[in-house]
Each structure stands twice: as structure tokens, then as C-alpha cells.
Amino acid sequence: MKIKLLTRSSDLNKILISKLNQIGLNADAITFVDYKQPLSRQLVDAEVIVNGFGNIDKTIIDGCPNLQLIQQTGIGIDNVDVSYCTSKSIFVANVPLANAVSVAEHTLFLILYLAKQIFSADTNNHISESRARTLGSEIQGKTLFIIGLGATGLEVAKRAKSFGMQVIAVTKNPFLKKSGAVDKAYFVDNLGGSEILSESVSRADYISLHTPLTEQTKNMIGPKEFALMKKSSFLVNVARAAIVDREALFTALCSNKISGAAFDVFWEEPPDPNDRLLKLQNFILTPHIAGWTAESVDTIARIIVTNLERLARAQIPLTIVNPELTY
């Protein structure tokens, strides 16, 4: 089985190779793909592509005649043409749930970073001077609006409640309140569908995005939503950048329609260091690391290896997103 690793994480690559060796796949079967070089020639003989943030489109797929599986390293599948893969009988699998806790913790970190106004404090000055100019706030009693109450959104809600926040959430199927054995209503003060989106945006002190990027969610936070937000509110995005209208975000931050935004994702990755958003003091960007912890990477590697082992045995991978495919 020829496996191509299209990932930027050296830690994940090391763990994957170790675990693959344990199931009898030697190093000759595994090739690292160089993002800086044209992908087509490097992927042509791939039977499996383990993909991080590469864009796997029709051109790439057509150039890999032996391709059997595209294995994502995260939950998102927006960078893979899943329908075309299905038409070509190619499995597409993701890694659900593995990094929900890691991403939730990072979300709370960003909320606290914004609340304490660390981005506006000059850490090079004496502490007393910095304190005189920077006044943070507590998050206890503040309202958090979670858009997307899946596995990660629910973990965010749990942690927000422990800080004493009021939690509102919208989700695709609000009446399915239970996630496994967990009652979502226990962690959410008000749960609804898209009909409460506008009202909730106007009430929130913090808005946190945890929904997949689809045609329906692309640019869902745009000029209308920014106009409804409190001037004191903050936007947190650890999902996909394109859920937010880029131009509307820039305008809102420049005109102080909102107080700030913290993203772990960007429209182009890696971002252009000269991008005008990155020049704004009230825009914070972390380098897409929310889901990358020692614990989550180990879980991700175990799920990927399980799927590859099943594929080698002519069994269907466990976490495929095109379940209509069979052998």
C-alpha cells in the first residue's frame, strides 16, 4: 500500500510512522509530500493520501488512478471533493471527536485572552503603566453564543458554564438535545435552530464558531450580523475562516462595530504576513493549533492507522463520510 503523507505536522508524521510500522507497513510504503512542490507528480502512485490542509480536487483525484482512500487528519472535509471521490469509488474518511477537548480549551483561552485585553496591553512597559491603560473584564455573567453544538461546541459549553457564563447555542437539529448520554440542555441556557440566530447575535458578549464550512455556512457571519452585534462583543473562530465574511470582519474591526476577534484559522494558510487584518491590534490569530495537542495527535494517529489497517484487509474504514460506498 503506497501512502502519501500530505501533512505539515512533524509530530503527527512521527507517530503515524511508528504506529504503521507496528502493523507491518515498512517505511518504503510511506512518502512525505512536499507542499512547496507541484502535488500531481508526487501523488500519482498514491493508494492512500493522509491529508492535512491540501486541496484535493478533481484534478488531483484524476491524477491518482490507484487512489482508494483520502484520510483527513481532522474533522473537516471542505478541502476534498467528496462527491467526485464517491463517483470514483474512493473512500473519504475524517477524524471526528479526537480533538474536541483540545479545540474547546483553545476556545476558552482565546475568550480569556480577549476578556483580559492582553492584545491591547504593552507588555514591554512597566506593569503599572500597562495596568493604567488596560482594563480587562471578567467572563462570569457574560453571554456566550455558540454556533454549532456538535462535539466541540458542547465541550466549549461545559467549560463556559464552569466559568459562570450564560450559554446560548444554535445547532442544526436543536430538538435532538442528547449527544450520546449527555443532555445538551444541561450545559446550555437557550438552545435553538437558525431562527434564533439574529436575536442571539445581538445578545452575545462572545460569539464562538464551531460549525463545518458548507455552502450554507459560508459567509454566514456577514454585514448584517456584525451590524447586530454589541460594540463590546468579541468573535472567536476556531472552525473555518470562510464562515465569516472577510471584508465585513475587516470593516467591523476598523470601525469598532465590535471590540475584537480571535481566529485560529485563516482564509489562506499560511497567511500572508502583510495581510491587512494582521495589522489590526484588535485581531488575534493563532496558527491553526487549537486541535494539536499531544493527546489529540495520538488519538488522531490511532484512528488513521485503524482505518488504514481495515483498508489493507479489504474492510470499510470506520470513519468514512461517504458511507454509500461499499466494496
N, C-alpha and C positions, 0 to 999 in steps of 0.2 A: 504494500500500500504506500503510495507516494503522497506524503503530507507536506503541505507548504504552510509555513508559519508567517502569516501576514499581520504580525502584532509588533507594537513598539515597546512592550514591556519585557525587559530582560529577565525580571523576576519570574513572570509567568512562563516564559520560554524555558528557563532552567527547570522549573517544577514540572512542566509538561514533559520535557525530555526524560527526566528522571522517572516519571510515572509510566511513560510509554516504554522505556527500556524494561521496566518491571513486568510488562505484559508481553515482552518478546519482540517489540519493534526496535530494531537497531538504528543507530544514528544515520546510516545510509538512506533510510527511508524518509528522513526529515530534512527539509531545506528551509533556511531562513530567506525571506523575500526582502529585498532592498527597496524601501518606499521611494527612494530618490531616483531609481532606475525605472524604465518602462516595465509595466507589470506583465504584459502579454507574453513575452518570451520566457519570463521566469515561471509563469503559471501553466504553460502549455501542456505539461505532462501530469498536472495535479489530479489526484483522485479525491483528495480532501484539501480544502482550504480552511485553515483556522484563522478567522478574520477578526481584527480589532476594529479599525476605523476606515478600512479600504472600501471604496465604492465598487461593488460587484454588480456591474450592469450587463446588458445583453452582449455587448462586445466582448467582455471578459469571459462570459459563460460560453459563448460560441467558440472562443479560442481554447477551450479546455474540453476536448472530446471525451476524455475519460473521467470527467468530474462526477462524483457520486454524492458528495456532501459538502455544504458550506456550513461550517460550525462557527457561530458568533461567540465572542468572548464575553458578551454581556447580554442583557435582555432585549436591547434594541435591534430591530431588523430593518429600519428605514433606509439603510445604505445597501440593501440587497434587493434585486428584482425577484421577489418571491414567486410571483405569478409565472414569470418566464421560467424560473427554475422548475416549478411544478410541471409546466408543459414539456420540459425536457427530462422529467423523472429524476430530478436532482433534489435530494433532501436538503432542507434548511433547518438548522437547529439553533436555538439560543440557550442562554443560561439564566433561567428565571430564579428569583429568590436569593441567589447566592450572595449578593452584595446589598440586600435591603437594609440591614442594620448599619453597614458602613456608610451608605449614602444618607441614611436618616441622621446619623451622628454628624456627618459633614453639614447637613442642612441646619441643624441646631447650632453648629459652630458659626456658620455664616450669619444666622439670625442674631446671635450674641455679638458677633463682630460688628454688625450694623448697629445694634442697640447701644453698644458702648462707644459708638462713634470713633472707633480706633482709626478708621480711614481718614478722619479729619484732624487727628492728633499729630503734632510734630514730635516724633519720638527722639529727635536729635536735640531738642531743647530741654532745659531743666524741668524736672517734674512739676514744679509749682507753676511755671509759666504755661506748660501744656494744659494743666488742670484748669487754669483760669480761662482758657479759651474753649475747652471741650467739655460739654455736658452730655453725658450719655443718659440712658433710661433703663429702667427695669423692664423685663418682658412679662413679669407677673401681672395678670389682669388685662394684658393686651390680647387682641383678637388675631388669631392666625387663620387664614383661609387657605386650605389645601385643595388644589385642583388635581384630582386623580387619587382615589383612595384604594389603590392596589396594595401590594405587599409593602412597598417603600413608603407610600403615603400613610399607611396605617402605623408603621414604625415611627414616623415623624409625629403623628398624632399622640401616640403613647408618651413620647418624650416631652412634647409640648405641654401635655396635661400635667406632667410631673413638675413643670416649671410654673404651674398655675395659670396657664394661658386658656382663653376661651377658643375653642376649635370649631370652625365651620368647614365643611367639605362638600365638594360636588364630585360625583362619580358616575360612570356610565350606567350602572344598574344600582341605584340607591336603595331599592327595596330588597336587594339581596344583602342584608345587613351583616351576615356572618361570613367570616373568612376562616374556613376550617372550623375550629372550635371557638374562635374568637368573635364576640359580638362587637361589631364596629361601633354601634351606638354607645357603647361603654366609654369610648375614647373621644367621641365627637358630640358636641353640644347641638349641632344642627347639621343634618345630612340631607342632601337633595340631589336633583339632576340639574341639567343645564338651565332650567327655568329660574334657578336662584343665583345664577352666575353674576348678573349685573348688580343685584342688590348686595350680594356678598362682597364683591369687589369694593363697593362704596363703604362697607362697614369695616373692612380689614385694616389692621395696622401692619400686618405682614402677609404677603401672598407668596405661596410656595408651589412650584410646578412639579408634578410627578405623573404626567400623562405621556403616553407614547406620541411620537410625531407621525401624524397621518394627514391625509388631505383635509380631514375635518378639524384637526387641531392646529394646522399650520397658520401662523399669524393670528391665533385666537386672542392673544393679548395685543390689542392694537390701539389706534387713536381713541376709539370710543371708550375702551376700558381704562386707559390712562386718564381720560377726562373725568371718569367717575371716582378715581382713587383719591384718598385723602392726600393732602400735600405732605403730611408727616409719614406717609406709608413707605414701605420698602418691598421690593420684588426680589425673590430668590428663585433661581432656575438651576436645578441640577439634572434636568431631563434632556431636552434638546433646545438649542438656541433658537431654531426657526419656529418654535411655538410662539415666540414673541416677534412682533413686527419691529425690525431693526431700526428703521427710520423713526418710528413712533417712540421707541425707547430713547433714542438719542435726543429727540425733541423734548420729551418729558423730563429727562435728567438735566438738560441745559436750561430749561425754563423753570426748573424746580416745581414741576407739577407733582413730582414725587420726591422723597428725600434721598433715595438711593437705590441701587440694585447690586446684587451679588450673584454672579454666574460661575458655574463650574464647567460650562460648555460654551462653545463659540461657533459662529457660522462657518468659519474656516479654521481647521486645526492642523498644524499650529497656527495661531493668529499672526497677522502682520503686526509687528511691534509698533508700527506707525499708525495703526487704525485709530480713528478719532475717538472712538468710545474709550479706548485705553488711556487717552489723555485726560479724561474726566476724573476729578477727585472722588466723585460720588458713584463711580462704577468700579466694582471689585471683580477680579477674575482669578480663579484658581485653575490650574492646568488639567482639567478633566481627571481629577484624582479622587473624587468623592467615593467611588466604589473600589478603590485599590488599597486594600489593607492586607496584611499577612494572612488573616483569617479568610477573607473573601477570595483572595487569589488561590489559596489552597483548595477551597471548595469549588471554584471555577475549574481548576485543573482536574479535579476528580470527576466532575460531571462530563467534561470534554473527553477524558480518557475512557470513561464508561461508554459514551456514545461511539467512540472510535472502535472500542473492543466489540461492541454489538455489531457495528458495520462489518467488521472483519469476519464475524460469524454469520453474515447474511441476515442479521436481525435489524429491525427498525430502531433507530436511535430513540432514546426516551423523550427528548425534549424538542421534537420537530414541530415546526409551526405550519407545515403543510401536511396534515395528517391524512389527507385524501390519497396520498401516495402509499402504495404497498409494493412488496417485492413480487 
